[in-house]
């Protein structure tokens, strides 16, 4: 029996959940700030995407720094590990938010906004898992991070 595909899928799910955490923090903060300030959809999404990258990278840099890697090197690992994953997640997530009727205009007090955001992040997760699996199988993406977790 070959257990490699299962562990590869498990690694991809783990990497995607990790990415989702950073993306969700940045996405929610960006959407909340942009919506609260009455910004346009484009400005709100730009802020949400920027913050998703910041938090996504930060969550990867922290444990890599703990492994003893220098900050510059840790940033390089985070960029290599997370850029594609965060980019895919953000494109899907924001496309869904724009496609759900009224989601961007619902306002923070409206359940439609939060339901759409949760749905958008769920769809983004499902789309991003196979992307991360493909990258890890080729020694890219979060495979780069795992080299630093066990040193």
Residue pairs with C-beta under 8 A, 6 or more apart in sequence:
8 133
8 136
8 137
9 129
9 133
11 132
11 133
11 136
11 142
11 143
11 146
12 129
12 130
12 132
12 133
12 136
12 142
13 129
14 142
15 81
15 85
15 132
15 136
15 141
15 142
15 145
16 85
16 89
16 125
16 128
16 129
16 132
17 125
18 59
18 60
18 142
19 56
19 82
19 85
19 86
19 89
19 128
19 132
20 89
20 121
20 124
20 125
20 128
21 55
21 59
22 52
22 55
22 56
22 57
22 58
22 59
22 60
22 82
22 86
23 52
23 55
23 56
23 86
23 89
23 90
23 93
23 121
23 124
24 121
25 51
25 52
25 55
26 48
26 49
26 50
26 51
26 52
26 53
26 54
26 55
26 56
27 48
27 49
27 51
27 52
27 90
27 93
27 117
27 121
28 117
29 48
29 51
29 55
30 44
30 45
30 47
30 48
30 49
30 50
30 51
30 52
31 44
31 48
31 97
31 113
31 117
32 108
33 44
33 47
34 43
34 44
34 45
34 47
34 48
35 44
35 107
35 108
35 113
36 108
39 47
41 98
41 104
44 104
45 94
45 97
45 98
48 90
48 94
49 90
49 94
52 86
52 89
52 90
53 86
53 90
56 82
56 85
56 86
57 75
57 78
57 79
57 82
57 86
60 77
60 78
60 81
60 82
60 145
61 71
61 74
61 75
61 77
61 78
63 145
63 148
63 149
64 73
64 74
64 77
64 78
64 145
64 148
65 71
65 74
67 148
67 149
67 151
68 151
69 77
69 148
77 144
77 145
77 148
78 145
80 140
80 141
80 144
81 141
81 142
81 144
81 145
82 141
82 142
84 131
84 135
84 140
84 141
85 128
85 131
85 132
85 135
85 141
85 142
88 124
88 127
88 128
88 131
89 124
89 125
89 127
89 128
90 124
92 120
92 123
92 124
92 127
92 128
93 120
93 121
93 123
93 124
94 120
96 116
96 119
96 120
96 123
96 124
97 103
97 104
97 116
97 117
97 120
98 104
100 112
100 116
100 119
100 120
102 112
103 112
103 113
103 116
103 117
103 120
106 112
106 113
106 116
107 113
132 141
132 142
135 141
135 142
135 143
136 142
136 143
